[in-house]
Amino acid sequence: MPTYSVSCDSVALGARGELYTLVVYTDGEAFNSYVLEEVDLSQEEVERIEHLDIQIWLTDLWRAAGGPLFVCDENGKVHVGRAGTWAVEATESSRALTCLWGLSEDTVFTAGDAGIVFQRRGTAWPAISPPFDQTLFGIGGTSTSDIYVCGDRGFFAHFDGRTWSTIPLPTNNRLLGILALSPEDVLVCGAAGVLFRGSGDSWRSYVPAESDLHSIARFRDRIFLAASRSGVLELVDDSFIVVRDTFVSYKLIASDAFLASAGDISAVRSDLSTWDAIDYE
């Protein structure tokens, strides 16, 4: 019998605290991906809703505040789920997409192996950037005229609504996660624990964390980082403080009520008092 591995690769939160997860099973050659909804992780028996079951590698998940789910895949397509139905929308590339992020359901961005940023326009996804010749792993910003992307070999760039400009940071490490708190306060993190904060031409670097940093989220005016097998860290002044190290964290997102993590076989939801987890095996 074939041996399968499973990974929980992304997570999103609903308005009532429901947890949407992207779970991928693979034998190393074929992929089976699921988009699931865990209705309430605080219950002993968690109700699960299966939104999508597809034999393809889905790579990232983002949920708009109005409810639609956006999921990108290995073939340059975005799957859009609303009210139980799914539509498949193609970007201008057939290469794998690695990240999704949006300001609203009408303003969503994706990027990946082609090194190009795409923005949703209706049901089309035209390019809004030149090819950057780097795989892109993170997107974030505050408006359509304030967008950042990051990727391989320390690549970091900004879009002001008209033109793109690269931002030289003192690292060759892969940059993975972006959090834009305001146009004047942006954080970007990556492999080897690197973290930079600033805007424009002014960026400060932190003493690296001991683990790779994959994602950043603000929850209750505190800054948390997904630190792979070191779990979840908090940035306090100039230091990284371990918040929870009992699970692997690669993706962090937050709502007003909860912080959520995805990584390895687990999805976790927390209000910082309780940490409710579900494992996929």
C-alpha angles and dihedrals in degrees: 000000000000118000116231131199124206132207134180099219106174143009141198134186130230128216093262095044096268112153122228114199137188110216123183128195119193141168090202094268109046128039134211114190130192133193106205136180119214101199100202122356092191091071121090090230107040117209111228128200119194109216100172137012113180137159097233136085109267110195111187142009133209129175124207118222090245092060111261117131120220119198125177127206147201094268102058095264134124122215113211118199124195130161093346097311128102132208126191117221124187129220121212090265133065093205123106120284116217107182143033130190136158148183093212138341089276095048111053130149134198137179141165145136095357090062090230130122116225127194125201114246110177101311095330127090109207122182116262096182138049118252105280095197090232132095107251120219107172141040130183144142147134103255142354088275094050111053129147130194130186137188150136125001095013094304113169128164141172132214119205095189093271111039139021123230127186118231115215111221123182096252141083092196122116111268113217116166138043132191118182109195092174136335087273098044120054130156128201125183139182154147120344088029096284119165129179130183132189142066140249110005095336118088131156125204126218128217100269121259118242092249137046112275113221108170143009130211136175115222124173090347091304126114119231130185133203104232102182110231091003088067121216123350130190123217106227114177101308097336138088112228121195109239100172128356101171095098141033115259126196101148129039128184132165142204128186091275107030148033114214133195137193126193142131106342097334143085118192134192123193143174086193090257098067129025113206116190138184125196126211113209 
